[in-house]
Amino acid sequence: MANFLKMRRLLLLLIYIWVAFQAPAQIQNFNAKPPKYEVRAVWLTTIGGLDWPHSYAQSERSAEKQKQELCNILDRLQQAGINQVLLQTRIRATTIYPSAYEPWDGCLSGFPGKSPGYDALAFAIEECHKRGMELHAWVVTMPVGKWNAMPCKKLRKRFPGLITKIGPDGYMNPEKPQTASYLADICEEIVRNYDVDGIHLDYIRYPEEWKMRVSEDKGRENITNIVKTIHNRIKPLKPYVKFSCSPIGKFSDLTRYWSHGWNAYSRVCQDAQGWLRDGLMDELIPMMYFQGEQFFPFAIDWSENNYGKIIASGLGIYFMSPGEKDWPLEVITREMEISRQFHLGHAYFRSKFFTDNEKDIYDYAANQFDNTLALVPPMTWESNQKPSEPQSLKLNENQLIWQPASSADKDILYNVYSSRSYPVDISDSRNLIAVKLRKNDISLPMEEEPRYYAVTAINRYGIESDALQQTAPSPSVSGMNLKMLSCDGYRLKLPSRDPQSDADILVIEDLKGKQVALLPWKDKTLDISHIEDGIYQLRSLNSRGIVHRLGFFKIKRGSL
């Protein structure tokens, strides 16, 4: 075992050295095919309107403007392949929804405690779901704002002795049983009343300035008890809701790499890897706002201790800002690449730095790194039951329509795949064209070339059904206006040549695009007696390599 650990740490060192000195172009080619399953998340901060909103809702018109701003942000996120939005929902003992426990935050209306005139959480959930993205309610746990601010004062009055003052701020005391039950009340309220895909805990730890009066073991027990209490409240209601948190980015000191006194396990009493191991959490997004040897070895450590659950590297893209640390783009892109190599997703802190394209990070994600869709990894530890596959897939003009397998299936969504090869390979992320549709049809762009389609059902655990493939391809069901050429099984009647065309070669392909024959274009008919029965497409080819499709034909000498 000792030798194994030495070899493992040596491997980490070699990987770090390799990563640190690779050119960006070499890094980008490290893995050409994006994964089908990967978390691509973003923290969308509402405190002070940092990411959203940038205007107040104080009338019906201004509320619509505020909503439209969120929709514009979500459109940008969708176009960059984001599949999880972590929306700050409980801020500092305040909320962005009508809560029975805490007042409205002032970020929406401009006035603490005042409604903006609509339910921002419900609206955000609906808009994320329209775009095939998950929405996780980001719940800030221990900090409750300025000591003399209204939200903190209300909590202090309601729970005497529960709130501790550190500097100018108030914090819930993790050593009081009331903290666990109260935070569970908040999370239960959200899960019970809203169609959220996850509860994401922030600051689920001891404040670093806390004067510990208990041992580290007891401190970890206190924090774990809060996690367990919330878990036991929300999971019986909706077991498919992902329970996650954002721990400190370095779990603990490694053999060769020191965390410099800032880690989750001993510094702030977060046993985050233990929460995965013991089934208390489904996902972790460690705040890995570091670079070099303070990032790569610790990222690999998270990957090696995932216990079959979901982990995404939290990336401090705000450090690229000249007003912060002015990191070059390559720091983040290298971290993204290595995270992917070790089966970690990635999450951006914060949304505004991402959608504002700080140092081209948005362009890199949207056009290179995440230019195909990805599904959030399935929660196989919660369920292994596949949904039934859809039925009756039809392509009418540019409308793809299917029927659900069973009316008994609840909360079923649909993924759509497409390729030029038949059958469509649903394991290839490049064939994924739409995710988590809530209806049983989709409008498609008109295609000159024939494409084939497949649809799968996906349940709330992220588990996919078998694929319903388009009926074995034939021009009559392709959904396009295809020209059928006359053929008696032995000779094919050719269309009239375009006088402007210089094409003198004819290419015969099957419906999968495989070349069957390459023949000179000389006469008005073509001898096809040597070609087997089947359905084919005919193309012309000129000396410059330009190809045009002339039509389709069917050879049927025997029974087809």
Secondary structure, 3 states (H helix, E strand, C coil): CHHHHHHHHHHHHHHHHHHHHCCHHHHHCCCCCCCCECCEEEEECCHHHCCCCCCCCCCHHHHHHHHHHHHHHHHHHHHCCCCEEEEEEECCCCECCCCCCCCECHHHHCCCCCCCCCCHHHHHHHHHHHCCCEEEEEEECCEEEECCCHHHHHHHHHCCCCEEEECCEEEECCCCHHHHHHHHHHHHHHHHHCCCCEEEEECCCCCCCCCCCCCHHHHHHHHHHHHHHHHHHHCCCCCCCEEEECCECCCCCCCCCCCCCCCHHHHCCCCHHHHHHCCCCCEECCECCCCHHHCHHHHHHHHHCCCCCEEEEEECHHHHCCCCCCCCHHHHHHHHHHHHHCCCEEEECCHHHHHCCHHHHHHHHHHHHCCCCCECCCCCCCCCCCCCCCEEEEEECCEEEEECCCCCCCCCEEEEEEECCCCCCCCCHHHEEEEEECCCEEECCCCCCCCEEEEEEECCCCCECCCEECCCCCHHHCCCCCCECCECCCEEECCCCCCCCCCCEEEEEECCCCEEEEEECCCCEEECCCCCCEEEEEEEECCCCCEEEEEEEEECCCCC
